[in-house]
Amino acid sequence: MASKRDLKKEVNNMVFDVVEECFSLQLYDASKKEATDKFIEEAADYMEDILSKIHAAKTKKEFAPLRADIAKTGEAWLERLNGMQ
């Protein structure tokens, strides 16, 4: 089972990877700046939302749906980033 710390690290790594990839896309193609900036904002909003849910979780049973949401969001973000390239 995951701890709160592990879930928070997973979310942080996922969001920072998205931000890093968006900055790389902006560096190589300036026309994608608006789309990547919007994506970064959405990632930051998601991070804030999911971290508050993780913090509010009281038992390990509450982590399963959070972990599933994080995995689903990560896959969707990966597809979205691949579509931007």
C-alpha positions in Angstrom: 0.0 0.0 0.0 1.1 3.5 -0.7 1.6 6.1 1.9 0.6 9.8 1.6 4.2 10.6 1.0 4.5 8.2 -1.9 1.3 9.5 -3.5 2.5 13.1 -3.1 5.8 12.2 -4.7 4.1 10.5 -7.6 1.9 13.5 -8.3 4.8 16.0 -8.0 7.0 14.0 -10.4 4.1 13.6 -12.8 3.4 17.4 -12.8 7.0 18.4 -13.0 7.5 16.0 -16.0 4.6 17.7 -17.8 5.9 21.2 -17.1 9.4 20.2 -18.3 8.0 18.7 -21.5 5.9 21.7 -22.1 8.9 24.0 -21.8 10.8 21.8 -24.2 8.0 22.0 -26.7 7.9 25.8 -26.3 11.7 25.9 -26.9 11.5 24.0 -30.1 8.2 25.4 -31.4 7.1 28.8 -30.2 3.7 28.4 -31.9 2.7 25.9 -29.2 3.3 28.4 -26.3 -0.4 29.1 -25.7 -1.4 25.4 -25.7 1.4 24.4 -23.4 0.9 27.3 -21.0 -2.8 26.2 -20.7 -1.7 22.6 -20.1 0.7 23.8 -17.4 -2.1 25.7 -15.7 -4.3 22.7 -15.8 -1.6 20.5 -14.4 -1.0 22.9 -11.5 -4.8 23.0 -10.8 -4.9 19.2 -10.8 -1.9 19.0 -8.5 -3.5 21.4 -6.0 -6.8 19.4 -6.1 -5.4 15.9 -5.8 -2.9 16.9 -3.0 -5.8 18.3 -1.0 -7.7 15.0 -1.5 -4.6 13.0 -0.5 -4.2 15.2 2.6 -7.8 14.6 3.5 -7.6 10.8 3.2 -7.7 9.2 6.6 -7.3 5.5 5.8 -5.3 3.5 3.3 -8.6 2.3 1.8 -9.2 5.9 0.6 -5.9 5.8 -1.4 -7.0 3.2 -4.0 -9.4 5.6 -5.9 -6.8 8.4 -5.6 -4.1 6.1 -7.1 -6.5 5.1 -9.9 -7.2 8.8 -10.6 -3.6 9.6 -10.7 -2.8 6.8 -13.1 -5.7 7.6 -15.4 -4.7 11.3 -15.4 -1.0 10.4 -16.1 -2.0 8.3 -19.1 -4.3 11.1 -20.5 -1.5 13.6 -20.1 1.0 11.4 -21.9 -1.4 11.0 -24.8 -2.0 14.8 -24.8 1.7 15.6 -24.8 2.3 13.1 -27.6 -0.5 14.8 -29.6 1.2 18.2 -29.1 4.4 17.1 -30.7 
